[in-house]
Amino acid sequence: MAKGAVNIDCILDAKAEVGEGPAWDASTGSLLWVDILRCEVHQYDPVASSDRVIRLPDYVGAVVPRRRGGMVVAMRGGFHYLNPETESIELLAEVETDQPTHRFNDGKCDPSGRFWAGTMELNENRPNGVLYCLEPDLRVRATVHGVTISNGLGWSPDQRTMYYIDTPTKVVSAFDYDPATGALTRRRSVLRIEHGFPDGMAVDSEGMVWVAHWGGYRISRWNPDSGTLLEEFPVPTAQVSSLAFGGPDWRQIYITTAARGLSTAQREQEPLAGGIFTMQSPVPGLPTQEFAG
């Protein structure tokens, strides 16, 4: 593997079963992330090196900051407002309440403040998931059907392209994106991932796409226009689930990983599996967008 000339350090030995959905909350200077199967929302303070845990009543696939304060979570059964002061939740919109074997997996807000998050079957076997969009007025739209493992999302700096990952396809798809309406058209494959499976994703200020490799021990940076791999950065555990830019200048990359499914021997070989890692980015990332509703 071609290695980028940076260090990747474990800042939190969380031993998460499925760490996912990192999102930088600029208002608090903290990293939000979830442990899906433990039904936990985490708030990591890099200055104090402290990690707050909020336990929810069901699987939680993603968390995002809310423009008017607090957080919004994609939890099994719908989108909810999470009050971090009281740790109470309030239902904003129901989703797939008739599908008890489905859950949310990963999500992110677009530049207009819509919250996009996708569902999947718990057994991960069939393409029965859907990518949903929660509008700021709390209407929910089903946008992409036939999804097996809904994962990474990102938008180009000019807001005209949305990138999306359905993990088993091993590709990063692109859509023409209308920022005024959130409409998606002209889906096509722009990147093919060979090492492991593509999971979470982020986009930097130069429009390059960063991908977390589940089963691939790495994150990578790509040019989506040419499909060219630009750089790879090794992570010392196989199940790399997602990444996000953060910090005051958006040059810090935070990486989530998972320990789910590893045998006792594998956990001994990868003692930091499920940890949160960080590295300095060669270029700034695009800021985390907040939910506008």
C-alpha positions as CSV (number, residue, x, y, z in Angstrom):
1,M,0.0,0.0,0.0
2,A,1.3,3.5,-0.9
3,K,1.4,5.3,2.4
4,G,0.7,9.0,3.0
5,A,3.3,10.8,5.0
6,V,1.2,11.3,8.1
7,N,0.6,9.6,11.4
8,I,-2.7,8.0,12.3
9,D,-3.2,7.8,16.0
10,C,-5.8,6.2,18.2
11,I,-7.3,9.0,20.4
12,L,-10.0,6.8,22.0
13,D,-9.8,3.1,22.7
14,A,-13.6,2.8,22.5
15,K,-13.8,-0.9,21.5
16,A,-17.0,0.0,19.7
17,E,-18.9,-2.9,18.2
18,V,-19.8,-0.7,15.2
19,G,-18.5,2.8,15.4
20,E,-20.1,4.9,12.7
21,G,-21.3,8.3,11.5
22,P,-18.7,10.7,12.8
23,A,-19.8,14.4,12.5
24,W,-17.9,17.4,13.8
25,D,-20.1,19.7,15.9
26,A,-18.5,23.1,15.4
27,S,-20.7,24.8,18.0
28,T,-19.3,22.6,20.8
29,G,-15.9,21.7,19.3
30,S,-16.7,18.0,19.6
31,L,-17.0,14.9,17.5
32,L,-20.3,13.2,17.4
33,W,-20.4,9.5,16.6
34,V,-22.5,6.4,17.2
35,D,-22.0,2.8,18.2
36,I,-24.9,1.3,16.2
37,L,-25.4,-2.0,17.9
38,R,-24.9,-0.7,21.4
39,C,-27.6,2.0,20.8
40,E,-25.2,4.7,21.8
41,V,-24.5,8.3,20.7
42,H,-21.1,9.6,21.7
43,Q,-19.7,13.1,22.1
44,Y,-15.9,13.2,22.1
45,D,-14.1,16.3,23.4
46,P,-10.6,16.4,21.9
47,V,-9.4,19.1,24.3
48,A,-10.4,17.2,27.4
49,S,-9.9,13.8,25.8
50,S,-13.3,12.8,27.2
51,D,-16.1,10.8,25.6
52,R,-19.7,11.3,26.8
53,V,-22.1,8.4,26.1
54,I,-25.9,8.8,25.6
55,R,-27.8,5.5,25.5
56,L,-30.9,5.3,23.3
57,P,-33.7,2.7,23.3
58,D,-32.9,1.2,19.9
59,Y,-30.2,0.9,17.2
60,V,-29.0,4.3,16.0
61,G,-27.4,4.7,12.6
62,A,-26.3,8.3,12.5
63,V,-26.3,11.6,14.5
64,V,-26.0,15.1,13.2
65,P,-25.9,18.5,14.9
66,R,-29.0,20.6,14.6
67,R,-28.8,24.3,13.5
68,R,-30.9,25.5,16.4
69,G,-29.2,23.4,19.0
70,G,-29.1,19.8,20.0
71,M,-28.8,16.8,17.7
72,V,-30.9,14.7,15.3
73,V,-30.5,10.9,15.2
74,A,-31.6,8.3,12.7
75,M,-32.8,5.6,15.0
76,R,-34.7,2.5,14.1
77,G,-38.3,3.5,13.3
78,G,-37.6,7.2,12.4
79,F,-35.8,10.5,12.8
80,H,-35.6,11.9,16.3
81,Y,-34.5,15.1,18.1
82,L,-32.0,14.3,20.8
83,N,-31.7,16.9,23.6
84,P,-28.2,16.5,24.9
85,E,-29.0,18.3,28.2
86,T,-31.8,16.0,29.3
87,E,-30.8,13.0,27.0
88,S,-34.5,12.8,26.0
89,I,-35.6,12.1,22.5
90,E,-38.6,13.4,20.5
91,L,-39.9,11.8,17.3
92,L,-39.7,14.0,14.3
93,A,-40.8,11.6,11.5
94,E,-41.6,7.9,11.4
95,V,-39.7,5.7,8.9
96,E,-40.3,2.0,8.2
97,T,-42.2,1.3,11.5
98,D,-43.6,-1.7,9.6
99,Q,-40.2,-3.2,9.0
100,P,-38.9,-4.5,12.4
101,T,-36.0,-6.3,10.7
102,H,-34.6,-3.0,9.3
103,R,-32.4,-0.3,10.8
104,F,-30.7,2.9,9.8
105,N,-27.0,2.9,8.8
106,D,-25.0,6.1,8.3
107,G,-26.4,9.5,7.4
108,K,-25.3,13.1,6.8
109,C,-26.8,16.6,6.1
110,D,-26.5,18.2,2.7
111,P,-25.5,21.9,2.3
112,S,-29.2,22.9,2.5
113,G,-29.7,21.3,5.8
114,R,-31.6,18.2,4.7
115,F,-30.7,15.0,6.7
116,W,-30.1,12.0,4.4
117,A,-29.9,8.5,6.0
118,G,-30.5,5.0,4.6
119,T,-31.9,1.8,5.9
120,M,-30.8,-1.9,5.6
121,E,-31.9,-5.3,6.7
122,L,-30.3,-6.5,10.0
123,N,-29.0,-9.6,8.2
124,E,-27.4,-7.4,5.5
125,N,-28.4,-9.9,2.8
126,R,-31.1,-8.4,0.6
127,P,-31.5,-5.1,-1.3
128,N,-34.6,-4.0,0.6
129,G,-33.2,-0.8,2.1
130,V,-34.0,2.8,1.1
131,L,-32.1,6.1,1.2
132,Y,-34.4,8.7,2.9
133,C,-34.2,12.5,3.0
134,L,-35.6,14.3,6.0
135,E,-36.5,17.8,4.8
136,P,-36.2,20.8,7.2
137,D,-40.1,21.0,7.3
138,L,-39.9,17.3,8.6
139,R,-41.3,15.8,5.5
140,V,-39.6,12.5,4.6
141,R,-38.8,11.5,1.0
142,A,-37.7,8.0,-0.2
143,T,-35.0,8.7,-2.8
144,V,-33.0,5.6,-3.7
145,H,-34.5,2.1,-3.5
146,G,-33.0,-1.4,-3.7
147,V,-30.2,-0.7,-1.2
148,T,-28.4,-3.5,0.6
149,I,-26.1,-1.7,3.0
150,S,-26.7,2.1,2.9
151,N,-23.5,3.9,3.7
152,G,-21.3,6.9,2.9
153,L,-22.7,10.2,1.6
154,G,-21.0,13.4,0.3
155,W,-21.5,16.5,-1.8
156,S,-19.1,18.3,-4.2
157,P,-18.0,21.8,-3.3
158,D,-20.2,23.3,-6.0
159,Q,-23.2,21.3,-4.6
160,R,-24.0,19.9,-8.1
161,T,-23.0,16.3,-7.3
162,M,-24.0,13.9,-4.6
163,Y,-21.9,10.8,-3.9
164,Y,-23.3,7.6,-2.3
165,I,-22.2,4.2,-1.3
166,D,-24.2,0.9,-1.2
167,T,-21.3,-1.1,0.3
168,P,-21.7,-4.6,-1.4
169,T,-21.6,-2.9,-4.9
170,K,-17.9,-2.0,-4.2
171,V,-18.5,1.3,-6.0
172,V,-19.0,5.0,-5.2
173,S,-22.0,6.3,-7.1
174,A,-22.6,9.9,-8.2
175,F,-25.9,11.7,-8.9
176,D,-26.5,15.0,-10.4
177,Y,-27.9,17.0,-7.5
178,D,-30.2,20.0,-7.4
179,P,-29.4,22.0,-4.2
180,A,-32.7,23.9,-4.4
181,T,-34.9,20.8,-4.4
182,G,-32.6,17.9,-3.3
183,A,-33.6,16.0,-6.5
184,L,-31.3,13.3,-7.7
185,T,-30.8,12.3,-11.4
186,R,-28.3,10.5,-13.6
187,R,-26.9,7.9,-11.3
188,R,-23.5,6.5,-12.4
189,S,-20.4,4.7,-10.9
190,V,-17.4,6.9,-10.5
191,L,-15.0,4.9,-8.3
192,R,-14.4,1.2,-7.9
193,I,-12.9,0.0,-4.6
194,E,-10.6,-3.1,-4.7
195,H,-9.4,-3.4,-1.1
196,G,-12.2,-4.4,1.2
197,F,-15.5,-2.7,0.8
198,P,-16.4,1.0,0.7
199,D,-18.1,2.2,3.8
200,G,-18.2,5.8,5.1
201,M,-17.1,8.8,3.0
202,A,-16.1,12.5,3.1
203,V,-15.3,15.2,0.5
204,D,-12.5,17.7,0.9
205,S,-12.3,21.4,-0.2
206,E,-10.7,20.3,-3.5
207,G,-13.6,18.1,-4.3
208,M,-11.6,14.9,-3.8
209,V,-13.5,11.9,-2.2
210,W,-12.2,10.1,0.9
211,V,-13.3,6.5,1.5
212,A,-13.2,4.2,4.5
213,H,-12.4,0.6,3.6
214,W,-14.3,-2.0,5.7
215,G,-12.0,-5.0,5.7
216,G,-9.3,-3.0,4.0
217,Y,-7.1,-1.6,6.9
218,R,-7.1,1.9,5.2
219,I,-8.7,5.1,4.2
220,S,-8.1,6.5,0.7
221,R,-8.4,9.7,-1.3
222,W,-9.7,9.7,-4.9
223,N,-10.3,12.1,-7.8
224,P,-14.0,11.3,-8.7
225,D,-13.7,13.0,-12.1
226,S,-11.0,10.6,-13.4
227,G,-11.6,7.7,-11.0
228,T,-7.9,8.0,-10.0
229,L,-6.6,6.8,-6.6
230,L,-4.5,9.6,-5.2
231,E,-3.3,8.4,-1.8
232,E,-3.9,5.7,0.8
233,F,-3.4,5.9,4.5
234,P,-3.1,2.7,6.6
235,V,-5.2,2.1,9.7
236,P,-4.1,-0.5,12.2
237,T,-7.4,-2.4,12.2
238,A,-9.4,-4.0,9.4
239,Q,-12.9,-2.8,9.9
240,V,-12.6,0.9,9.0
241,S,-16.2,2.2,9.0
242,S,-16.2,6.0,8.3
243,L,-14.4,9.3,8.5
244,A,-15.1,13.0,8.9
245,F,-13.2,16.3,8.8
246,G,-13.2,18.5,11.9
247,G,-11.2,20.8,14.1
248,P,-11.1,24.6,13.9
249,D,-9.6,24.6,10.4
250,W,-11.3,21.4,9.1
251,R,-7.9,19.7,8.6
252,Q,-8.3,17.0,11.3
253,I,-9.7,13.7,10.0
254,Y,-11.5,11.5,12.5
255,I,-11.9,7.8,11.7
256,T,-14.3,5.3,13.2
257,T,-13.7,1.6,13.3
258,A,-15.6,-1.6,14.5
259,A,-14.8,-4.7,16.5
260,R,-18.0,-6.5,15.5
261,G,-17.5,-10.1,14.3
262,L,-13.8,-10.4,15.2
263,S,-12.8,-13.6,16.9
264,T,-10.9,-13.6,20.2
265,A,-7.7,-14.2,18.3
266,Q,-8.4,-11.3,15.9
267,R,-9.2,-9.0,18.7
268,E,-5.8,-9.9,20.2
269,Q,-4.1,-9.1,16.9
270,E,-6.0,-5.9,16.5
271,P,-6.3,-4.5,20.1
272,L,-7.4,-1.1,18.9
273,A,-10.4,-2.4,16.8
274,G,-13.4,-0.3,17.6
275,G,-11.2,2.7,18.4
276,I,-11.4,6.3,17.1
277,F,-8.4,7.4,15.2
278,T,-7.2,10.8,13.9
279,M,-4.8,12.2,11.3
280,Q,-3.9,15.6,9.9
281,S,-5.2,16.1,6.4
282,P,-3.1,17.5,3.6
283,V,-6.1,19.7,2.6
284,P,-9.1,21.1,4.5
285,G,-12.3,19.2,4.4
286,L,-15.8,20.6,3.7
287,P,-17.5,21.7,6.9
288,T,-20.1,19.5,8.6
289,Q,-23.6,20.6,7.7
290,E,-26.3,20.9,10.4
291,F,-29.9,19.9,10.2
292,A,-31.9,23.0,9.3
293,G,-35.3,21.9,10.8
